[in-house]
Amino acid sequence: MELGLTVELGMLLDTYGDLLTEKMQEILKMYVFENMSYQEIGNYFGISKPAVLDAIRKAQNKLIKIEQKIQMLALKKELNALIDSDKVGKKELTKILNNF
């Protein structure tokens, strides 16, 4: 997986991971944070590599759909960009929060 996508998936997992099943969380954490291969994850759970890939895709799709509806990660990114720009003020923060 491309590094940017892995980082994005990790942020989605950090933000919405609790909304996944426990097994999906574990598989995704092993893949994203521990950089384990499909084979290693499959061996751990006693499932095939295609089953691991399927679980990762399902979890990823679920996290993306949740983000599209809630947009909490988008808000975090926007607030962090504003903070990094040193242009943080009550007016700017109020505007972002009102648009959320």
Secondary structure, DSSP 8 states (H G I E B T S, - for coil): --HHHHHHHHHHHHHHGGGS-HHHHHHHHHHHTS---HHHHHHHHT--HHHHHHHHHHHHHHHHHHHHHH-HHHHHHHHHHHHHTT---HHHHHHHHHH-
